[in-house]
């Protein structure tokens, strides 16, 4: 029998029970749509994380301290593998470095008028911070070298921190209490948002020399240098990233008398962070996909159930077809085609529902969605496989019916 005739007969068989066919396809429709939407949500999350990390600066290297034991008065009770002077050494000695910005953190209570905010992240940093991290000033100015050299009590506020403390009024020139000290606001950073679990808009920035003197005093600083948590290094666009990292590693190892096997600091790049985040979201995406695939499995069971019912209802029809010359393969092909049509049509509707649902979710929900072409192909092909797999048993059962017994069936 020609394939076109098989498809035509199968389509007519399904058309006789339109409502039942639609309800049978519902499981496949939901499964396909769920797979596409879940993958779209995961891909959107991954893209958002990648963009936020990249938006914090291009060609960045992050040098972060590892912690070691420290004694009393060592600034927070611990010494770290990096000191303030390391940043100057990197900027002066390493070719291909476009800029260096240092970060050291503390936390404290910030007051402005009647507003008090606890556990505010206090960031001591250097004038090159905005250029290295690609951040801009909304109003006022950022820290300059004079602020650091003279240890001036000035601060720059993150966007949301400024809003909490001063509302819509201009905070530049206003005084805030940071712990036990009064500091003058000289600027507000433009909104940046959250990236890598850091809310840049809720932080307070001050000269790193003021942070060392007022908030992290250390008796060992004169001997060992002031400890810093993070050194951000911006690389020239045409510089070799791996070569620069190697040179920085060798320089810091030499400065701290360390072997390459016992480094007390780690060096990462934006790409390293993105890859780590991608691995996490990929695992999450796989979990969501398997959960959504359960709907496809349920849909396949529904197809098998309805096809078994159909074989029972049409036993006499099968016997008549066999008596006029239809072979077991013809019978098998007819019912297998019906099952395949149910899954394919359900798959097409599911694709439309999945793409549309992803768009609606991204447009009106809080999470970004990105529909991946491969997710559509995966979902649709899975629907086809489900139709063949769960349709084969009923089709084979129909093909094995005895013609005489089938004709006797009422």
Secondary structure, DSSP 8 states (H G I E B T S, - for coil): --HHHHHHHHHHHHHTTHHHHHHHHHHHHHHHHHHHHHHHHHHHHHHHHHHHHHHT-SSEEEEEE-EEE--TTBSSSEEES-BHHHHHHHHHH-TTEEEEEEEEEEEEEEEETTEEEEEEEEEEE-TTHHHHTT--EEEE----HHHHHTT--EEEE-HHHHHHHHTTS--TT-EEEETTEEEEEEEEE----EETTEEGGG-EEEEHHHIIIIIS-BTTHHHH--B-SEEEEEE-TTS-HHHHHHHHHHHHHHHTT--TTS-SEEEEEHHHHHHHHHHHHHHHHHHHHHHHHHHHHHHHHHHHHHHHHHHHHTHHHHHHHHHTT--HHHHHHHHHHHHHHHHHHHHHHHHHHHHHHHHHHHHHSSS-----HHHHHHHHHHHHHHHHHHHHHHHHHHHT--HHHHHH--
